[in-house]
Amino acid sequence: MLALFGAGSFAGVTISGRIADRRPVPLLVVGGLALAAGWAAFALAAGAAVPAIVLVLVQGTLSFAVGSTLITQVLYAATGAPTMGGAFATAAFNVGATLGPGLGGLAIGAGLGLRSPLWVSAAMVGLALAVAGIAGLRVRLNRMEVEVPR
């Protein structure tokens, strides 16, 4: 299963690399929504072998397509400090890589079942999409502000 996730990861980086430079926002929005839906589908189908195997590949693909696109967008945005931008992007992913299993373990420990980490994953992606949406809206609103002469 780990090798299958790895194959999906390779596919995700390869596919997103061909799309992300031209259409990063649609890739992030569609990929992020699909990633959240995939974790929920995985939670629902985890008891059946074939859907679970397919979803391991799909989630590996989506995770690395979205993740690598996010990192490239950070590097494009941080042209004045690409090393710092890359460091912050990597740190953010490491925080998520720590919080995810921790929260998943807490969910299992709270008696929510062995599928609960999949629901935690779906919720974390949903939260990330909400934060990104709010940040995008704030950027657009700031651009629309017209400076009033004093």
C-alpha positions in Angstrom: 0.0 0.0 0.0 2.9 2.4 0.7 4.4 1.6 -2.7 1.0 2.3 -4.3 0.7 5.6 -2.4 4.3 6.4 -3.6 3.3 5.7 -7.2 0.4 8.0 -6.8 2.7 10.6 -5.4 5.0 10.4 -8.4 2.0 10.6 -10.7 0.7 13.7 -8.8 3.9 15.6 -9.0 4.3 14.7 -12.7 0.7 15.7 -13.6 0.6 18.8 -11.6 4.0 19.9 -12.9 2.4 20.1 -16.4 -0.6 22.0 -15.2 0.4 24.2 -12.2 2.4 26.8 -14.1 -0.5 27.6 -16.4 -3.6 27.0 -14.2 -2.5 26.9 -10.5 -5.7 28.2 -8.9 -8.1 25.8 -10.6 -5.7 22.9 -9.9 -5.6 23.9 -6.2 -9.3 24.4 -5.9 -10.4 21.3 -7.8 -7.6 19.2 -6.4 -8.2 20.4 -2.9 -11.9 19.7 -3.1 -11.2 16.3 -4.6 -8.7 15.6 -1.9 -11.2 16.4 0.9 -13.9 14.3 -0.9 -11.4 11.5 -1.4 -10.6 11.3 2.3 -14.3 11.2 3.1 -14.9 8.5 0.5 -11.9 6.6 1.9 -13.5 6.7 5.4 -16.7 5.3 4.0 -15.1 2.6 1.9 -12.2 1.6 4.2 -13.9 -1.8 4.9 -13.8 -2.8 1.2 -10.4 -3.8 -0.3 -10.8 -2.7 -3.9 -12.1 0.9 -3.2 -9.5 1.3 -0.4 -6.7 0.2 -2.8 -7.9 2.6 -5.5 -8.2 5.4 -3.0 -4.7 4.9 -1.7 -3.5 5.6 -5.3 -5.9 8.5 -5.9 -5.1 10.2 -2.5 -1.4 9.9 -3.2 -1.8 11.5 -6.6 -4.0 14.3 -5.2 -1.9 14.9 -2.1 1.3 15.5 -4.1 -0.4 17.3 -7.0 -1.9 19.9 -4.5 1.2 20.0 -2.3 3.7 20.5 -5.0 1.5 23.2 -6.6 1.3 25.0 -3.2 5.0 25.0 -2.8 5.6 26.4 -6.3 3.1 29.1 -5.6 4.9 30.1 -2.4 8.2 30.3 -4.3 6.6 32.4 -7.1 5.1 34.7 -4.4 8.4 35.0 -2.5 10.6 36.1 -5.3 12.4 38.5 -3.0 13.2 35.7 -0.5 12.8 32.3 -2.2 14.9 30.5 0.5 12.7 31.9 3.3 9.5 31.1 1.3 10.7 27.6 0.7 11.5 27.2 4.3 8.1 28.4 5.5 6.3 26.2 2.9 8.3 23.2 4.1 7.7 24.1 7.8 3.9 24.4 7.1 3.8 21.0 5.6 5.8 19.5 8.5 3.3 21.1 10.9 0.5 19.4 9.0 2.4 16.1 8.9 2.7 16.3 12.7 -0.8 17.6 13.5 -2.6 15.1 11.2 -1.4 11.9 12.9 -1.7 13.5 16.3 -5.3 14.5 15.8 -6.0 11.2 14.2 -4.6 9.4 17.2 -6.7 11.6 19.5 -9.8 10.7 17.5 -9.0 7.0 17.8 -8.2 7.5 21.5 -11.6 9.2 22.0 -13.3 6.1 20.8 -14.3 7.4 17.3 -13.0 4.3 15.6 -10.2 3.3 13.3 -11.6 5.3 10.4 -11.7 8.5 12.3 -8.2 9.6 11.1 -9.6 9.6 7.6 -12.3 12.0 8.7 -9.7 14.1 10.4 -7.8 14.3 7.1 -11.0 15.4 5.3 -11.6 18.1 7.9 -8.0 19.3 7.8 -8.2 19.7 4.0 -11.6 21.5 4.4 -10.1 23.8 6.9 -7.1 24.6 4.7 -9.5 25.3 1.8 -11.5 27.6 4.0 -8.4 29.5 5.1 -7.2 29.8 1.5 -10.6 31.0 0.4 -10.6 33.7 3.1 -7.1 34.8 2.3 -7.9 35.0 -1.4 -10.9 37.0 -0.7 -8.9 39.4 1.5 -6.3 39.8 -1.2 -9.0 40.6 -3.8 -10.7 43.1 -1.4 -7.4 44.8 -0.7 -6.8 45.2 -4.5 -10.3 46.7 -5.0 -9.8 49.3 -2.3 -9.4 52.7 -3.8 -7.2 55.1 -1.9 -9.3 58.1 -0.9 -7.5 61.5 -1.2 -7.1 63.4 2.0 
